[in-house]
Amino acid sequence: MVKNKQIMLAYYNNSINLQKKHMGVGINLRRLRSKTKFSQQDIAEMLDLDRGTYINWENETSDIKSQYIPKLAEILGVEIQDLFM
């Protein structure tokens, strides 16, 4: 019985750690943007996008088109891979 509880607890903890490691791009965008002075509107304008498109990225209701990724990383002051971590 104790061994089963330990296994279940280990599985649960591993699951939580995997979720933290694989946060969505939208969560990362929101987190990175919050470290800047930029609003969603500001970033959308810098990318020549509609604000709704950028909001969809943060809400993960649509994917970021690859053409915007380098500029987005530049705006947020991070490396491209940081957008996905």
N, C-alpha and C positions, 0 to 999 in steps of 0.2 A: 504494500500500500504506500509506504513512504517513498519507495523507489519510483512508483508511478507519479506521485506528486512532484518529485524532483525532475522527472522527465518533462512533465507538463509545464513546470515553471521554466525550465531551460528553453523549451520550445517557445513559450510566450515571450521571454526576454530576447531570444534571437529574432523573433518576428518584429518586435518593437525596434530593435537595432537596425534591421533591414529597412523598415519604413523610414527611419531617420536618415539612413544613407541614401535612400532613393526618393528624396523629396522631389516633387514635381518642379518643372522649370518655372511655373507661375509663382510658386511659393518663393523660389529663389529670386525671381524678378522683383517681387514685392519687398523682400528682405533687403536686397541690394539697393533698390530705389529709396527705401526708407533711410538708408545711410547717406543719401545725397540730399540736395535741396530741391530736387525736381519733383514736380507733380506728374500724374499720369498724362495730363494734357501737355506738359512741357516735353516729355519724352516722345509722345506721339507727334508733336510738331517737329522735333529734331529729326525724326525718321520720315517726315512727310506722310504721316498716316492719320486716319481718323482716330479720335480718342477711343471710340468703341472697339476698334481693332486691338489697340494696346490693352484695354481692359479685358478683352477676351483672352489674351495671352496670360495675363495675371490670374484670371479665373480658370485657366486651362480648358476653356470651351473651344479654343482653336489653337492650332500649332503655329509657331513662329516660322515664317518663311525664311529659308536659309540666307537669302540675300540681305536680311536685316541683322543677322547675328553679329557680324564683325562691328558694325556701327553701334549696336546696342551695348556690346561689351565695352567699346570705347567710351560711350556716354556714361556708363556706370563705373568706369575706371577699373575694370577687371579684365582678366584673361578670358578668352572664349570658353574654356572648359569650366570656369567658375560659374557660368550661367547654368550649368547642368549638374552641379554638385550640391 
